[in-house]
Every structure is written in C-alpha cells, then in structure tokens.
C-alpha cells in the first residue's frame, strides 16, 4: 500500500514539475488560449467520464453477491428511454467537444497577426542538422540556438528547413508548427513578460535530434536593442562560406551570434533546398516557393 501511494505521488509530482515550463505555464496569449482550450475540452469530457465511473462503482456495489435486495432478471427486454439516455448524452458531448475544439483551433490560426505593445519583430527560422538558425532580416544579424525577442512585441516567424522536416515548438509560448524543406510556414507568437523559455524540435530528425534545443530570451525593448548592438559588434559575418560550414551536421552547438548576414539569406536557403543543390552553395536561380499556414 505504501509503495502504491508513493508511486501515485511520484507520478503527480512529475506532471506538476513538467508543467512548470510547459503548456500548463503559458507566458503568452497563444499559449494561454491553448491551455484554456485544453482545460475546456477536459472538463467537457469529464461530464461523461465521471458519471460513468460513479455508475460503474455503484452498480458493482449494488449487485454484489451478498446484497439480497438486488433483483437480477434473466429475461431480455428493450427499454427505449434507457437507450435514448445512454446514446444521447455521449452524442451531445461529442458535438459540444467538437464545436469547442473547431472554433478554438481556428481562432488560433498561426498565420493570424497578434496585437502587441509595439511593432512586430520579423524572425526567419531555418532548421539545420542539428541546430536552429534565427535570422533577423530587418536588423541584419543572426543567431544559432538562441532566440532573443522583446517582451510585449509580436514576433512574425517564417520557418523552413534546410534538411529533413522538423517541428518548431516553444511550449510556454504555444503553437507547435512544422518547418519543411522548400516551403515557408508562418507563425505569430508573443511573450508577455521577460524571461527564458526552452524550445526544441518536436519531430525526430536523426542522430542529433536530442541536441535540437534552443532558448527563447524575452527581454525588455531596451535590452533587445542592446543585444542587437552587441551582436553587430562581435562574432563573424554569415556569408556563403560561413553558412556552408554551419549547415554541416553537428551536435550540441553553443549559442552563437553573427554580426551580419548575406542579403536575402532566407530566400537563398529556400532556393537551395528546392533545387537540391546541397549546403555548400546557396546561390542559383529562384524556383517557386510554397507557402503553408501550419
């Protein structure tokens, strides 16, 4: 008995600890809306689950072998009112649950812009083997495995992959979304307050998959501008040769910044991926680019 209680407590503690930096601890409007949708869906399902559990226990207790007051008839019969209740309640629950999820999911369209306290920040995301490249096209800098954003400002992401399909996910900010070679997916997120939030790839991508992790640093607007100035004054530039070296498979890559980037680097990576020219050359003609919302 003592072992069973310990196991239950351990499992519950694990769930609580996991939620401290997960979907149950939202730090932005999208993650908060997703948590509300999860809670509402769970509550609707419990409307059926709890009565069924209670009825099961009640029936088992009432029709126990020692209860002489319980009558058991072996004659088969059909009771329409019972059948109506038994089938109508689950049917109505499924309809309600489906409606709540349908409406809530469409309201969380990843392409939909978010209102914030300041102008949006554009970030281009490229999944590599096995790290994440973040490009700030309006500021001319880039970083690896570290995403710095101003708190309260909407972030407009364009995502793609220079390798196999990956999945971009910051649980505390919300909206897991895929990054695919030759395609652009769009995502809008916002961090309400300063803090550090873990992100990772939620789609297996090979031997170095476990190292495809990054940190989202939400900072004040002043600290964000200071970080941009620091990035522009340190590190190397991300030119064709630098990108070719970065694109090679590597594991456990430390956060790095680049003081400058090649013009339209994100588009050139897309072109390279679409034509299949490899990671050594990001030049060449521009083929059609496919856009996806999620």
Secondary structure, DSSP 8 states (H G I E B T S, - for coil): -HHHHHHHHHHHHHHHHHHTTSTTS--SHHHHHHHHHHHHHHHHHHHHHHHHHHHHHHHHHHT-TT-TT-----S----HHHHHHHHHHHHHHHHHHHHHHHHHHHHT-TTS----SEEEEEEEEEEETTEEEEEETTTTEEEESEEEEETTEEEEEEEEESSS-EEEE-TTT---EEE-TTEEEEEEE--SSSEEEEEEE-S--STTGGG-EEEEEEE-HHHHHHHHHHHHHSSEEE-HHHHHHHTS--SS---EEEEEE-TTHHHHHHHHHHHT--SS---S-----EEE--
